[in-house]
Amino acid sequence: MCRSVLPAARRLWQAHPMLADGLLAVTLTCGSWLWAVSEPQRATRPADLLSSVLTMAVNLPLAWRRRASFSVLLVSAVAAICYHLLGYHYGVNSMGPLLALYSVTVHRSLPYAIAGGILVIAEWTHASALHPGIQVWSAAGQSILVAGCAWSIGASARLLGRRNAQLADLAAQLRREQDAAARRAVTHERLRIARELHDVVAHHMSVIAVQANLGGFIVLSDPPAAQTALGTVAETSREALVELRRLLSILRIEVDDSEDERHNPAPKLDQLGPLLGRMRAAGLSIEASITGRVRPLAQGLMLSAYRIVQEALTNVLKHAPGARSHVMVHYGATELTVAVINDGGVITTSPARGGHGLIGMRERIRLYGGTIAAGPEPGGGFAVRAVFPLPGGDDDASAGT
């Protein structure tokens, strides 16, 4: 029962604080009135209508303790002092000012908290001194102790609230910085892809220019050769247009890279040998297999597949340097599949958790309408699998490296 009631009360308190404070104020009012009625011997004046009004004045304002905490404290403490001066029950109506002092300490500045503490100490000292056998100095000491506890708890709650607010601001700032870093990584990768596709389109245009000049030169002397050259121009121009559309879809701003990187020739998937050799020299144990009917594909697609393999092996080198890796390339009838799987011998971090490498892989695969999956393997290790859709063809041959 308690397990279900307490969470519900906590949710009500957080969602409707004034309603919760109102329930608390009504509970204190009813409890104080019933206590005063049940113990008439602890008062010099019996409970009457005026005592009920003063009891309500002490406790009901607590419903507004978050909005006007110091005003609530003044009203509650003055009403409590009047209640006890008139000779009513000296043991009740002291909790309201104490709770109001806690609220003042939480929500108001230090001068208000000090003034409120002095007022509560005076009220509690007066009420405690009315008990039989209690000296004024003892009542004052007890009052200082009780008010000090309420003041300390309120100050701690105020400090905790400030720290929680600071942590929330820091968390929001961290999220913004992470989002900005991810956007920068996406932008950098898109510019890199755009530069590489620019090289591909430039190659196609060079082929078109050469074949067009050749066709114009031999169009009369060798019509069949001219027809072949024009066919090459048509096929190459179609492929160049496709790559150009992809280039324009991701090109946003100019990139400022080094001259060496800018003019390096773009690698392709059929040039995995040197890449694997460099990774093996760096300490990786790599096996590679190529299956299906190996055939020429669009240069941009081959470049993207190469970069995915390169990035996946780089992640293995960074995060699992002792793992054995297997690179698989499969030329299917309608899709090209590239996978890099490692056994995860000494994996320390996962490259799938928000790394910029995976962002780059996703950007590349999205250009060609493909899919990519990166995650732990059921038997241990980590795998990156990318699938590029291809034009239709046969898949009846296989080769290995």
GUKENU-668616 format. One record per residue (C-alpha): x, y, z; residue in three letters; residue number from 1. Coordinates in steps of 0.2 Angstrom, whole numbers. Layout:
@c1 = X	c2 = Y	c3 = Z	res = ALA	n = NUM
...
This chain:
@c1 = 0	c2 = 0	c3 = 0	res = MET	n = 1
@c1 = 14	c2 = 12	c3 = 5	res = CYS	n = 2
@c1 = 24	c2 = 8	c3 = -11	res = ARG	n = 3
@c1 = 9	c2 = 14	c3 = -22	res = SER	n = 4
@c1 = 4	c2 = 29	c3 = -11	res = VAL	n = 5
@c1 = 21	c2 = 37	c3 = -9	res = LEU	n = 6
@c1 = 25	c2 = 38	c3 = -27	res = PRO	n = 7
@c1 = 8	c2 = 44	c3 = -31	res = ALA	n = 8
@c1 = 10	c2 = 58	c3 = -18	res = ALA	n = 9
@c1 = 27	c2 = 62	c3 = -24	res = ARG	n = 10
@c1 = 20	c2 = 64	c3 = -42	res = ARG	n = 11
@c1 = 6	c2 = 75	c3 = -36	res = LEU	n = 12
@c1 = 18	c2 = 86	c3 = -26	res = TRP	n = 13
@c1 = 29	c2 = 89	c3 = -41	res = GLN	n = 14
@c1 = 15	c2 = 92	c3 = -53	res = ALA	n = 15
@c1 = 3	c2 = 102	c3 = -42	res = HIS	n = 16
@c1 = 14	c2 = 110	c3 = -28	res = PRO	n = 17
@c1 = 1	c2 = 122	c3 = -22	res = MET	n = 18
@c1 = -13	c2 = 109	c3 = -21	res = LEU	n = 19
@c1 = -1	c2 = 98	c3 = -11	res = ALA	n = 20
@c1 = 3	c2 = 113	c3 = 0	res = ASP	n = 21
@c1 = -15	c2 = 116	c3 = 2	res = GLY	n = 22
@c1 = -18	c2 = 98	c3 = 8	res = LEU	n = 23
@c1 = -4	c2 = 100	c3 = 20	res = LEU	n = 24
@c1 = -11	c2 = 117	c3 = 27	res = ALA	n = 25
@c1 = -29	c2 = 109	c3 = 29	res = VAL	n = 26
@c1 = -21	c2 = 94	c3 = 38	res = THR	n = 27
@c1 = -11	c2 = 105	c3 = 50	res = LEU	n = 28
@c1 = -27	c2 = 116	c3 = 53	res = THR	n = 29
@c1 = -38	c2 = 101	c3 = 57	res = CYS	n = 30
@c1 = -25	c2 = 92	c3 = 67	res = GLY	n = 31
@c1 = -21	c2 = 107	c3 = 78	res = SER	n = 32
@c1 = -40	c2 = 111	c3 = 81	res = TRP	n = 33
@c1 = -43	c2 = 92	c3 = 86	res = LEU	n = 34
@c1 = -27	c2 = 92	c3 = 98	res = TRP	n = 35
@c1 = -33	c2 = 108	c3 = 106	res = ALA	n = 36
@c1 = -51	c2 = 101	c3 = 109	res = VAL	n = 37
@c1 = -45	c2 = 85	c3 = 115	res = SER	n = 38
@c1 = -33	c2 = 92	c3 = 129	res = GLU	n = 39
@c1 = -42	c2 = 107	c3 = 137	res = PRO	n = 40
@c1 = -32	c2 = 105	c3 = 153	res = GLN	n = 41
@c1 = -16	c2 = 112	c3 = 143	res = ARG	n = 42
@c1 = -25	c2 = 129	c3 = 141	res = ALA	n = 43
@c1 = -31	c2 = 143	c3 = 152	res = THR	n = 44
@c1 = -44	c2 = 147	c3 = 140	res = ARG	n = 45
@c1 = -55	c2 = 134	c3 = 132	res = PRO	n = 46
@c1 = -56	c2 = 132	c3 = 113	res = ALA	n = 47
@c1 = -69	c2 = 143	c3 = 105	res = ASP	n = 48
@c1 = -73	c2 = 152	c3 = 88	res = LEU	n = 49
@c1 = -58	c2 = 164	c3 = 90	res = LEU	n = 50
@c1 = -46	c2 = 150	c3 = 93	res = SER	n = 51
@c1 = -52	c2 = 141	c3 = 77	res = SER	n = 52
@c1 = -50	c2 = 157	c3 = 67	res = VAL	n = 53
@c1 = -32	c2 = 160	c3 = 74	res = LEU	n = 54
@c1 = -28	c2 = 142	c3 = 70	res = THR	n = 55
@c1 = -34	c2 = 144	c3 = 52	res = MET	n = 56
@c1 = -23	c2 = 160	c3 = 51	res = ALA	n = 57
@c1 = -8	c2 = 150	c3 = 57	res = VAL	n = 58
@c1 = -9	c2 = 136	c3 = 46	res = ASN	n = 59
@c1 = -20	c2 = 139	c3 = 30	res = LEU	n = 60
@c1 = -8	c2 = 152	c3 = 23	res = PRO	n = 61
@c1 = 5	c2 = 138	c3 = 21	res = LEU	n = 62
@c1 = -4	c2 = 134	c3 = 4	res = ALA	n = 63
@c1 = 5	c2 = 150	c3 = -3	res = TRP	n = 64
@c1 = 22	c2 = 146	c3 = 6	res = ARG	n = 65
@c1 = 31	c2 = 144	c3 = -11	res = ARG	n = 66
@c1 = 24	c2 = 160	c3 = -19	res = ARG	n = 67
@c1 = 25	c2 = 172	c3 = -4	res = ALA	n = 68
@c1 = 35	c2 = 163	c3 = 9	res = SER	n = 69
@c1 = 40	c2 = 178	c3 = 20	res = PHE	n = 70
@c1 = 23	c2 = 185	c3 = 20	res = SER	n = 71
@c1 = 16	c2 = 168	c3 = 25	res = VAL	n = 72
@c1 = 29	c2 = 167	c3 = 39	res = LEU	n = 73
@c1 = 24	c2 = 184	c3 = 46	res = LEU	n = 74
@c1 = 5	c2 = 180	c3 = 46	res = VAL	n = 75
@c1 = 8	c2 = 163	c3 = 53	res = SER	n = 76
@c1 = 20	c2 = 168	c3 = 67	res = ALA	n = 77
@c1 = 9	c2 = 183	c3 = 72	res = VAL	n = 78
@c1 = -6	c2 = 173	c3 = 73	res = ALA	n = 79
@c1 = 3	c2 = 159	c3 = 83	res = ALA	n = 80
@c1 = 9	c2 = 172	c3 = 96	res = ILE	n = 81
@c1 = -9	c2 = 180	c3 = 98	res = CYS	n = 82
@c1 = -16	c2 = 162	c3 = 100	res = TYR	n = 83
@c1 = -4	c2 = 158	c3 = 114	res = HIS	n = 84
@c1 = -5	c2 = 176	c3 = 122	res = LEU	n = 85
@c1 = -24	c2 = 173	c3 = 124	res = LEU	n = 86
@c1 = -21	c2 = 158	c3 = 134	res = GLY	n = 87
@c1 = -26	c2 = 144	c3 = 122	res = TYR	n = 88
@c1 = -17	c2 = 127	c3 = 120	res = HIS	n = 89
@c1 = 1	c2 = 131	c3 = 122	res = TYR	n = 90
@c1 = 7	c2 = 115	c3 = 113	res = GLY	n = 91
@c1 = -1	c2 = 118	c3 = 96	res = VAL	n = 92
@c1 = 1	c2 = 130	c3 = 81	res = ASN	n = 93
@c1 = 20	c2 = 131	c3 = 82	res = SER	n = 94
@c1 = 23	c2 = 119	c3 = 67	res = MET	n = 95
@c1 = 16	c2 = 132	c3 = 55	res = GLY	n = 96
@c1 = 29	c2 = 145	c3 = 58	res = PRO	n = 97
@c1 = 42	c2 = 132	c3 = 58	res = LEU	n = 98
@c1 = 37	c2 = 126	c3 = 41	res = LEU	n = 99
@c1 = 36	c2 = 144	c3 = 34	res = ALA	n = 100
@c1 = 53	c2 = 147	c3 = 40	res = LEU	n = 101
@c1 = 60	c2 = 132	c3 = 30	res = TYR	n = 102
@c1 = 51	c2 = 139	c3 = 15	res = SER	n = 103
@c1 = 58	c2 = 156	c3 = 18	res = VAL	n = 104
@c1 = 76	c2 = 149	c3 = 19	res = THR	n = 105
@c1 = 73	c2 = 139	c3 = 3	res = VAL	n = 106
@c1 = 65	c2 = 153	c3 = -8	res = HIS	n = 107
@c1 = 71	c2 = 170	c3 = -1	res = ARG	n = 108
@c1 = 88	c2 = 178	c3 = 2	res = SER	n = 109
@c1 = 99	c2 = 177	c3 = 18	res = LEU	n = 110
@c1 = 92	c2 = 193	c3 = 26	res = PRO	n = 111
@c1 = 74	c2 = 187	c3 = 25	res = TYR	n = 112
@c1 = 80	c2 = 170	c3 = 32	res = ALA	n = 113
@c1 = 88	c2 = 178	c3 = 47	res = ILE	n = 114
@c1 = 73	c2 = 189	c3 = 50	res = ALA	n = 115
@c1 = 62	c2 = 174	c3 = 49	res = GLY	n = 116
@c1 = 73	c2 = 164	c3 = 61	res = GLY	n = 117
@c1 = 72	c2 = 177	c3 = 74	res = ILE	n = 118
@c1 = 53	c2 = 178	c3 = 73	res = LEU	n = 119
@c1 = 51	c2 = 159	c3 = 74	res = VAL	n = 120
@c1 = 63	c2 = 159	c3 = 89	res = ILE	n = 121
@c1 = 53	c2 = 172	c3 = 98	res = ALA	n = 122
@c1 = 37	c2 = 163	c3 = 94	res = GLU	n = 123
@c1 = 43	c2 = 146	c3 = 100	res = TRP	n = 124
@c1 = 52	c2 = 153	c3 = 115	res = THR	n = 125
@c1 = 35	c2 = 161	c3 = 121	res = HIS	n = 126
@c1 = 25	c2 = 145	c3 = 118	res = ALA	n = 127
@c1 = 38	c2 = 134	c3 = 126	res = SER	n = 128
@c1 = 39	c2 = 145	c3 = 141	res = ALA	n = 129
@c1 = 21	c2 = 142	c3 = 144	res = LEU	n = 130
@c1 = 24	c2 = 124	c3 = 148	res = HIS	n = 131
@c1 = 24	c2 = 120	c3 = 167	res = PRO	n = 132
@c1 = 42	c2 = 118	c3 = 174	res = GLY	n = 133
@c1 = 50	c2 = 126	c3 = 158	res = ILE	n = 134
@c1 = 62	c2 = 140	c3 = 162	res = GLN	n = 135
@c1 = 64	c2 = 154	c3 = 149	res = VAL	n = 136
@c1 = 82	c2 = 150	c3 = 146	res = TRP	n = 137
@c1 = 78	c2 = 132	c3 = 142	res = SER	n = 138
@c1 = 64	c2 = 137	c3 = 131	res = ALA	n = 139
@c1 = 75	c2 = 149	c3 = 122	res = ALA	n = 140
@c1 = 88	c2 = 135	c3 = 119	res = GLY	n = 141
@c1 = 76	c2 = 123	c3 = 113	res = GLN	n = 142
@c1 = 69	c2 = 136	c3 = 101	res = SER	n = 143
@c1 = 86	c2 = 141	c3 = 94	res = ILE	n = 144
@c1 = 89	c2 = 122	c3 = 91	res = LEU	n = 145
@c1 = 73	c2 = 119	c3 = 82	res = VAL	n = 146
@c1 = 74	c2 = 135	c3 = 72	res = ALA	n = 147
@c1 = 92	c2 = 131	c3 = 68	res = GLY	n = 148
@c1 = 87	c2 = 114	c3 = 61	res = CYS	n = 149
@c1 = 74	c2 = 120	c3 = 50	res = ALA	n = 150
@c1 = 85	c2 = 134	c3 = 44	res = TRP	n = 151
@c1 = 99	c2 = 122	c3 = 40	res = SER	n = 152
@c1 = 88	c2 = 110	c3 = 31	res = ILE	n = 153
@c1 = 81	c2 = 124	c3 = 21	res = GLY	n = 154
@c1 = 98	c2 = 131	c3 = 17	res = ALA	n = 155
@c1 = 103	c2 = 113	c3 = 11	res = SER	n = 156
@c1 = 88	c2 = 111	c3 = 0	res = ALA	n = 157
@c1 = 91	c2 = 129	c3 = -7	res = ARG	n = 158
@c1 = 109	c2 = 124	c3 = -11	res = LEU	n = 159
@c1 = 104	c2 = 107	c3 = -18	res = LEU	n = 160
@c1 = 91	c2 = 116	c3 = -30	res = GLY	n = 161
@c1 = 105	c2 = 128	c3 = -36	res = ARG	n = 162
@c1 = 117	c2 = 113	c3 = -40	res = ARG	n = 163
@c1 = 103	c2 = 103	c3 = -48	res = ASN	n = 164
@c1 = 99	c2 = 119	c3 = -59	res = ALA	n = 165
@c1 = 118	c2 = 121	c3 = -63	res = GLN	n = 166
@c1 = 119	c2 = 102	c3 = -67	res = LEU	n = 167
@c1 = 104	c2 = 104	c3 = -79	res = ALA	n = 168
@c1 = 111	c2 = 119	c3 = -87	res = ASP	n = 169
@c1 = 128	c2 = 109	c3 = -89	res = LEU	n = 170
@c1 = 119	c2 = 94	c3 = -96	res = ALA	n = 171
@c1 = 109	c2 = 105	c3 = -109	res = ALA	n = 172
@c1 = 126	c2 = 113	c3 = -114	res = GLN	n = 173
@c1 = 134	c2 = 96	c3 = -116	res = LEU	n = 174
@c1 = 120	c2 = 90	c3 = -127	res = ARG	n = 175
@c1 = 121	c2 = 106	c3 = -137	res = ARG	n = 176
@c1 = 140	c2 = 104	c3 = -139	res = GLU	n = 177
@c1 = 138	c2 = 85	c3 = -144	res = GLN	n = 178
@c1 = 125	c2 = 90	c3 = -157	res = ASP	n = 179
@c1 = 136	c2 = 104	c3 = -164	res = ALA	n = 180
@c1 = 151	c2 = 91	c3 = -164	res = ALA	n = 181
@c1 = 140	c2 = 79	c3 = -173	res = ALA	n = 182
@c1 = 134	c2 = 92	c3 = -186	res = ARG	n = 183
@c1 = 152	c2 = 97	c3 = -189	res = ARG	n = 184
@c1 = 157	c2 = 79	c3 = -191	res = ALA	n = 185
@c1 = 143	c2 = 76	c3 = -204	res = VAL	n = 186
@c1 = 148	c2 = 92	c3 = -213	res = THR	n = 187
@c1 = 166	c2 = 87	c3 = -214	res = HIS	n = 188
@c1 = 162	c2 = 70	c3 = -220	res = GLU	n = 189
@c1 = 150	c2 = 77	c3 = -233	res = ARG	n = 190
@c1 = 163	c2 = 89	c3 = -239	res = LEU	n = 191
@c1 = 175	c2 = 75	c3 = -240	res = ARG	n = 192
@c1 = 163	c2 = 64	c3 = -250	res = ILE	n = 193
@c1 = 159	c2 = 79	c3 = -261	res = ALA	n = 194
@c1 = 177	c2 = 82	c3 = -265	res = ARG	n = 195
@c1 = 180	c2 = 63	c3 = -269	res = GLU	n = 196
@c1 = 164	c2 = 63	c3 = -280	res = LEU	n = 197
@c1 = 171	c2 = 79	c3 = -289	res = HIS	n = 198
@c1 = 186	c2 = 68	c3 = -294	res = ASP	n = 199
@c1 = 174	c2 = 55	c3 = -301	res = VAL	n = 200
@c1 = 164	c2 = 67	c3 = -311	res = VAL	n = 201
@c1 = 180	c2 = 75	c3 = -317	res = ALA	n = 202
@c1 = 186	c2 = 58	c3 = -323	res = HIS	n = 203
@c1 = 170	c2 = 55	c3 = -332	res = HIS	n = 204
@c1 = 170	c2 = 72	c3 = -341	res = MET	n = 205
@c1 = 188	c2 = 69	c3 = -346	res = SER	n = 206
@c1 = 182	c2 = 53	c3 = -354	res = VAL	n = 207
@c1 = 168	c2 = 61	c3 = -363	res = ILE	n = 208
@c1 = 179	c2 = 75	c3 = -370	res = ALA	n = 209
@c1 = 191	c2 = 63	c3 = -377	res = VAL	n = 210
@c1 = 178	c2 = 51	c3 = -384	res = GLN	n = 211
@c1 = 168	c2 = 66	c3 = -392	res = ALA	n = 212
@c1 = 184	c2 = 73	c3 = -400	res = ASN	n = 213
@c1 = 188	c2 = 56	c3 = -407	res = LEU	n = 214
@c1 = 171	c2 = 53	c3 = -413	res = GLY	n = 215
@c1 = 171	c2 = 70	c3 = -422	res = GLY	n = 216
@c1 = 188	c2 = 66	c3 = -430	res = PHE	n = 217
@c1 = 183	c2 = 49	c3 = -437	res = ILE	n = 218
@c1 = 165	c2 = 52	c3 = -440	res = VAL	n = 219
@c1 = 167	c2 = 51	c3 = -459	res = LEU	n = 220
@c1 = 182	c2 = 40	c3 = -461	res = SER	n = 221
@c1 = 177	c2 = 26	c3 = -448	res = ASP	n = 222
@c1 = 158	c2 = 27	c3 = -444	res = PRO	n = 223
@c1 = 158	c2 = 11	c3 = -433	res = PRO	n = 224
@c1 = 172	c2 = 18	c3 = -422	res = ALA	n = 225
@c1 = 163	c2 = 35	c3 = -421	res = ALA	n = 226
@c1 = 147	c2 = 26	c3 = -416	res = GLN	n = 227
@c1 = 157	c2 = 16	c3 = -403	res = THR	n = 228
@c1 = 164	c2 = 32	c3 = -396	res = ALA	n = 229
@c1 = 147	c2 = 41	c3 = -395	res = LEU	n = 230
@c1 = 140	c2 = 26	c3 = -386	res = GLY	n = 231
@c1 = 154	c2 = 28	c3 = -373	res = THR	n = 232
@c1 = 150	c2 = 46	c3 = -372	res = VAL	n = 233
@c1 = 132	c2 = 42	c3 = -369	res = ALA	n = 234
@c1 = 135	c2 = 29	c3 = -356	res = GLU	n = 235
@c1 = 149	c2 = 39	c3 = -347	res = THR	n = 236
@c1 = 138	c2 = 55	c3 = -347	res = SER	n = 237
@c1 = 123	c2 = 46	c3 = -339	res = ARG	n = 238
@c1 = 135	c2 = 39	c3 = -325	res = GLU	n = 239
@c1 = 142	c2 = 57	c3 = -323	res = ALA	n = 240
@c1 = 125	c2 = 64	c3 = -321	res = LEU	n = 241
@c1 = 121	c2 = 52	c3 = -307	res = VAL	n = 242
@c1 = 137	c2 = 56	c3 = -298	res = GLU	n = 243
@c1 = 134	c2 = 74	c3 = -301	res = LEU	n = 244
@c1 = 117	c2 = 74	c3 = -293	res = ARG	n = 245
@c1 = 124	c2 = 66	c3 = -278	res = ARG	n = 246
@c1 = 138	c2 = 78	c3 = -277	res = LEU	n = 247
@c1 = 126	c2 = 93	c3 = -278	res = LEU	n = 248
@c1 = 115	c2 = 85	c3 = -265	res = SER	n = 249
@c1 = 129	c2 = 85	c3 = -251	res = ILE	n = 250
@c1 = 139	c2 = 100	c3 = -257	res = LEU	n = 251
@c1 = 136	c2 = 115	c3 = -245	res = ARG	n = 252
@c1 = 152	c2 = 125	c3 = -242	res = ILE	n = 253
@c1 = 170	c2 = 125	c3 = -248	res = GLU	n = 254
@c1 = 182	c2 = 114	c3 = -238	res = VAL	n = 255
@c1 = 199	c2 = 120	c3 = -233	res = ASP	n = 256
@c1 = 210	c2 = 105	c3 = -233	res = ASP	n = 257
@c1 = 229	c2 = 102	c3 = -236	res = SER	n = 258
@c1 = 235	c2 = 102	c3 = -254	res = GLU	n = 259
@c1 = 241	c2 = 84	c3 = -252	res = ASP	n = 260
@c1 = 225	c2 = 77	c3 = -246	res = GLU	n = 261
@c1 = 215	c2 = 87	c3 = -259	res = ARG	n = 262
@c1 = 225	c2 = 80	c3 = -274	res = HIS	n = 263
@c1 = 227	c2 = 62	c3 = -269	res = ASN	n = 264
@c1 = 219	c2 = 50	c3 = -281	res = PRO	n = 265
@c1 = 203	c2 = 43	c3 = -274	res = ALA	n = 266
@c1 = 204	c2 = 24	c3 = -270	res = PRO	n = 267
@c1 = 192	c2 = 11	c3 = -275	res = LYS	n = 268
@c1 = 185	c2 = -5	c3 = -268	res = LEU	n = 269
@c1 = 197	c2 = -15	c3 = -280	res = ASP	n = 270
@c1 = 212	c2 = -7	c3 = -272	res = GLN	n = 271
@c1 = 209	c2 = -15	c3 = -255	res = LEU	n = 272
@c1 = 226	c2 = -24	c3 = -256	res = GLY	n = 273
@c1 = 237	c2 = -9	c3 = -251	res = PRO	n = 274
@c1 = 224	c2 = -4	c3 = -237	res = LEU	n = 275
@c1 = 225	c2 = -22	c3 = -229	res = LEU	n = 276
@c1 = 243	c2 = -22	c3 = -231	res = GLY	n = 277
@c1 = 245	c2 = -6	c3 = -221	res = ARG	n = 278
@c1 = 233	c2 = -12	c3 = -207	res = MET	n = 279
@c1 = 242	c2 = -28	c3 = -206	res = ARG	n = 280
@c1 = 259	c2 = -18	c3 = -204	res = ALA	n = 281
@c1 = 250	c2 = -9	c3 = -190	res = ALA	n = 282
@c1 = 247	c2 = -25	c3 = -181	res = GLY	n = 283
@c1 = 230	c2 = -31	c3 = -186	res = LEU	n = 284
@c1 = 227	c2 = -49	c3 = -191	res = SER	n = 285
@c1 = 215	c2 = -48	c3 = -206	res = ILE	n = 286
@c1 = 207	c2 = -61	c3 = -217	res = GLU	n = 287
@c1 = 199	c2 = -55	c3 = -233	res = ALA	n = 288
@c1 = 187	c2 = -63	c3 = -245	res = SER	n = 289
@c1 = 178	c2 = -57	c3 = -261	res = ILE	n = 290
@c1 = 164	c2 = -67	c3 = -268	res = THR	n = 291
@c1 = 151	c2 = -66	c3 = -282	res = GLY	n = 292
@c1 = 155	c2 = -60	c3 = -300	res = ARG	n = 293
@c1 = 167	c2 = -46	c3 = -298	res = VAL	n = 294
@c1 = 163	c2 = -32	c3 = -311	res = ARG	n = 295
@c1 = 165	c2 = -14	c3 = -313	res = PRO	n = 296
@c1 = 153	c2 = -3	c3 = -304	res = LEU	n = 297
@c1 = 151	c2 = 16	c3 = -302	res = ALA	n = 298
@c1 = 167	c2 = 24	c3 = -296	res = GLN	n = 299
@c1 = 158	c2 = 34	c3 = -282	res = GLY	n = 300
@c1 = 150	c2 = 18	c3 = -276	res = LEU	n = 301
@c1 = 166	c2 = 9	c3 = -276	res = MET	n = 302
@c1 = 174	c2 = 24	c3 = -267	res = LEU	n = 303
@c1 = 161	c2 = 24	c3 = -253	res = SER	n = 304
@c1 = 163	c2 = 5	c3 = -251	res = ALA	n = 305
@c1 = 182	c2 = 7	c3 = -249	res = TYR	n = 306
@c1 = 180	c2 = 21	c3 = -236	res = ARG	n = 307
@c1 = 168	c2 = 11	c3 = -226	res = ILE	n = 308
@c1 = 180	c2 = -4	c3 = -225	res = VAL	n = 309
@c1 = 194	c2 = 9	c3 = -221	res = GLN	n = 310
@c1 = 184	c2 = 17	c3 = -207	res = GLU	n = 311
@c1 = 179	c2 = 0	c3 = -200	res = ALA	n = 312
@c1 = 197	c2 = -6	c3 = -199	res = LEU	n = 313
@c1 = 202	c2 = 10	c3 = -192	res = THR	n = 314
@c1 = 190	c2 = 8	c3 = -178	res = ASN	n = 315
@c1 = 196	c2 = -10	c3 = -175	res = VAL	n = 316
@c1 = 214	c2 = -3	c3 = -174	res = LEU	n = 317
@c1 = 209	c2 = 10	c3 = -161	res = LYS	n = 318
@c1 = 197	c2 = 1	c3 = -150	res = HIS	n = 319
@c1 = 202	c2 = -18	c3 = -152	res = ALA	n = 320
@c1 = 220	c2 = -18	c3 = -157	res = PRO	n = 321
@c1 = 222	c2 = -37	c3 = -152	res = GLY	n = 322
@c1 = 206	c2 = -43	c3 = -162	res = ALA	n = 323
@c1 = 206	c2 = -53	c3 = -177	res = ARG	n = 324
@c1 = 196	c2 = -46	c3 = -192	res = SER	n = 325
@c1 = 188	c2 = -53	c3 = -207	res = HIS	n = 326
@c1 = 184	c2 = -42	c3 = -222	res = VAL	n = 327
@c1 = 170	c2 = -48	c3 = -233	res = MET	n = 328
@c1 = 165	c2 = -41	c3 = -250	res = VAL	n = 329
@c1 = 151	c2 = -49	c3 = -260	res = HIS	n = 330
@c1 = 145	c2 = -44	c3 = -277	res = TYR	n = 331
@c1 = 127	c2 = -50	c3 = -278	res = GLY	n = 332
@c1 = 115	c2 = -49	c3 = -292	res = ALA	n = 333
@c1 = 106	c2 = -34	c3 = -285	res = THR	n = 334
@c1 = 117	c2 = -28	c3 = -271	res = GLU	n = 335
@c1 = 135	c2 = -25	c3 = -265	res = LEU	n = 336
@c1 = 138	c2 = -31	c3 = -247	res = THR	n = 337
@c1 = 153	c2 = -25	c3 = -238	res = VAL	n = 338
@c1 = 157	c2 = -32	c3 = -220	res = ALA	n = 339
@c1 = 171	c2 = -30	c3 = -207	res = VAL	n = 340
@c1 = 169	c2 = -42	c3 = -192	res = ILE	n = 341
@c1 = 181	c2 = -44	c3 = -178	res = ASN	n = 342
@c1 = 181	c2 = -56	c3 = -164	res = ASP	n = 343
@c1 = 182	c2 = -42	c3 = -150	res = GLY	n = 344
@c1 = 197	c2 = -50	c3 = -141	res = GLY	n = 345
@c1 = 201	c2 = -34	c3 = -131	res = VAL	n = 346
@c1 = 187	c2 = -22	c3 = -136	res = ILE	n = 347
@c1 = 188	c2 = -7	c3 = -124	res = THR	n = 348
@c1 = 175	c2 = 5	c3 = -132	res = THR	n = 349
@c1 = 162	c2 = 3	c3 = -145	res = SER	n = 350
@c1 = 163	c2 = 13	c3 = -161	res = PRO	n = 351
@c1 = 144	c2 = 12	c3 = -163	res = ALA	n = 352
@c1 = 141	c2 = 24	c3 = -148	res = ARG	n = 353
@c1 = 140	c2 = 41	c3 = -157	res = GLY	n = 354
@c1 = 157	c2 = 40	c3 = -165	res = GLY	n = 355
@c1 = 160	c2 = 52	c3 = -180	res = HIS	n = 356
@c1 = 167	c2 = 37	c3 = -190	res = GLY	n = 357
@c1 = 149	c2 = 29	c3 = -190	res = LEU	n = 358
@c1 = 142	c2 = 46	c3 = -195	res = ILE	n = 359
@c1 = 153	c2 = 46	c3 = -210	res = GLY	n = 360
@c1 = 148	c2 = 28	c3 = -215	res = MET	n = 361
@c1 = 130	c2 = 32	c3 = -214	res = ARG	n = 362
@c1 = 132	c2 = 48	c3 = -224	res = GLU	n = 363
@c1 = 140	c2 = 38	c3 = -238	res = ARG	n = 364
@c1 = 128	c2 = 23	c3 = -238	res = ILE	n = 365
@c1 = 113	c2 = 35	c3 = -238	res = ARG	n = 366
@c1 = 120	c2 = 43	c3 = -254	res = LEU	n = 367
@c1 = 117	c2 = 27	c3 = -263	res = TYR	n = 368
@c1 = 100	c2 = 22	c3 = -255	res = GLY	n = 369
@c1 = 109	c2 = 8	c3 = -245	res = GLY	n = 370
@c1 = 108	c2 = 2	c3 = -227	res = THR	n = 371
@c1 = 122	c2 = 0	c3 = -214	res = ILE	n = 372
@c1 = 122	c2 = -10	c3 = -197	res = ALA	n = 373
@c1 = 135	c2 = -9	c3 = -184	res = ALA	n = 374
@c1 = 134	c2 = -18	c3 = -167	res = GLY	n = 375
@c1 = 140	c2 = -32	c3 = -156	res = PRO	n = 376
@c1 = 140	c2 = -50	c3 = -163	res = GLU	n = 377
@c1 = 129	c2 = -63	c3 = -154	res = PRO	n = 378
@c1 = 145	c2 = -73	c3 = -151	res = GLY	n = 379
@c1 = 156	c2 = -59	c3 = -146	res = GLY	n = 380
@c1 = 165	c2 = -46	c3 = -156	res = GLY	n = 381
@c1 = 159	c2 = -32	c3 = -167	res = PHE	n = 382
@c1 = 153	c2 = -31	c3 = -185	res = ALA	n = 383
@c1 = 149	c2 = -17	c3 = -198	res = VAL	n = 384
@c1 = 139	c2 = -22	c3 = -213	res = ARG	n = 385
@c1 = 134	c2 = -11	c3 = -227	res = ALA	n = 386
@c1 = 123	c2 = -15	c3 = -242	res = VAL	n = 387
@c1 = 123	c2 = -5	c3 = -258	res = PHE	n = 388
@c1 = 109	c2 = -8	c3 = -271	res = PRO	n = 389
@c1 = 115	c2 = -12	c3 = -288	res = LEU	n = 390
@c1 = 108	c2 = -14	c3 = -306	res = PRO	n = 391
@c1 = 102	c2 = -31	c3 = -310	res = GLY	n = 392
@c1 = 115	c2 = -44	c3 = -315	res = GLY	n = 393
@c1 = 121	c2 = -62	c3 = -313	res = ASP	n = 394
@c1 = 129	c2 = -69	c3 = -297	res = ASP	n = 395
@c1 = 137	c2 = -85	c3 = -302	res = ASP	n = 396
@c1 = 156	c2 = -83	c3 = -300	res = ALA	n = 397
@c1 = 167	c2 = -81	c3 = -284	res = SER	n = 398
@c1 = 184	c2 = -76	c3 = -280	res = ALA	n = 399
@c1 = 195	c2 = -76	c3 = -265	res = GLY	n = 400
@c1 = 210	c2 = -66	c3 = -259	res = THR	n = 401
